[in-house]
Amino acid sequence: MSPFQISGRQGWHAEVRLADGRTARKKFQLKHEAQAWMTREQAKADAAQAPAFGGPGKLTLGALLVEYAKLKTLVKGGYRAELTRINHYVVAAGLPPLLVEVDAAGRRYLRTQTTGAAVPKGWAHYLDTRRAQSARTYALIAQLGAKLCSAITSADIALLQTTMKADQLSESTAQKEIALLKACFNVAISTWKWKHFENPCVGVKLGKSEKRFVSISAAQMDALIAALAQCDNPQFWPLVELAMSSAMRKGSLLTLRWDHLDLEGRQAKIWAKGRWAQIPLSRRSVDILGRVPRTDANRVFTMSANAVDMAWDGVRQRAGVPKLQFRDLRHRAPTYYARKGATVTAIKQLLGHTTTRMAEVYIDMAADDVVHELDRLDGDVGPSTAALPPVHDPDGRKKHPHARRAQVGLPKEGVETAHDAQADACKQDAPEEPANAVPSAAGNVVYLRLLPKRVA
């Protein structure tokens, strides 16, 4: 647009559309002054509207996730797990992997790894095995990490989801992967002004993750206690017991402080999901906290997250429950109280949630769990007969046909009955027809009426 004049007025008028949608106007005596002002203001507006980092056509997905980690991941409660996912794309883009350093005051700093992180031998073997089982997924992630964001389509994201399912990764794992990419692209569109760029994750339908509700038998619990008794760290057994009785997450347990506990009032202030929550403590939880050795003036449990993972892996292997995860222990308390008839509000407060959605899931699960109620009502027999059918022996002798027929009340084959004798007598009394004669319909009817009814 060029400077213009208004009829009946002196001077030249200039207008420029700003980045926020407003229009700047100014009047000049000379045309070239108006033109110069418009050029400067338009350049400022264009610079303000320019996409960050050069836009989707200049940045790879791995490089975009580095910027996302600086802006979002660093302040998340689950930053470690998300950073592990991000590094798969970052390394594929030819960039150094990221790590988070935490100082003595608890402040976090995002750094780049100059050397490879030391991995314990046993853990390295586990990682190699896991990557070998999901080789196709990791190969596809590497391709996406090195790809320009503008070249990534919904078909690429859908292929990643399908490949993860084919590699038998859980629905929850696939959801977290797609959710990370979706959030990253949304930030690029809203915060970094990537105009005319469509989020490729939009339209990709995510499956429903399976709800995990731990069920431990009495024998498994005895084996678990025996395995916990063998642990050298005196804090680990109380840590596991408190996870089951209080429904606290591992992160909340490891950040629990003595000055945040009110054992007389049976309240605990915990940090969970990026916020502080006040949760009630059961009598058993208070008893367990009283048995925790005070090795630190501030923290209740001084173990690191890695130490807990290593200790729990050894305990569950010795107890014979290798698939029991530490996070499964958190489901024990709400499941128990839901079966005892606890209200939605009580379970919500126990879990430290702001809504009752998850509490309603536990209530619904308890309502559907009718096994114990059926056992109580059935007694010894239940709605069936008192006698139980014999146990089938696939290697036993097969019953003779006569025995099978006698079992259902049928005569043995080849044994003449009274009905068979009567039918033979009727056939003998019937008149014989000539050899070349057409069979008599009336004779057939009489014969059929005299035949005895047989069970098929």
Salt bridges, closest charged atoms under 4 A:
GLU15 OE2 - ARG25 NE 2.86
ASP20 OD2 - ARG22 NE 2.66
GLU41 OE2 - LYS44 NZ 3.64
GLU67 OE2 - LYS70 NZ 3.56
GLU82 OE1 - LYS76 NZ 2.94
GLU101 OE1 - ARG111 NE 3.33
ASP103 OD2 - ARG107 NE 3.03
ASP156 OD2 - LYS147 NZ 3.03
ASP167 OD1 - ARG136 NH2 2.73
GLU171 OE2 - LYS165 NZ 3.71
GLU177 OE1 - ARG85 NE 3.94
GLU241 OE1 - ARG284 NH2 2.94
ASP259 OD1 - ARG257 NE 3.16
ASP309 OD1 - LYS250 NZ 2.68
ASP313 OD1 - ARG316 NH2 3.25
ASP328 OD2 - ARG212 NH2 2.49
ASP369 OD2 - ARG339 NE 2.84
GLU373 OE2 - ARG376 NH2 2.48
GLU413 OE2 - ARG405 NH1 3.81
ASP420 OD1 - ARG454 NH1 3.67
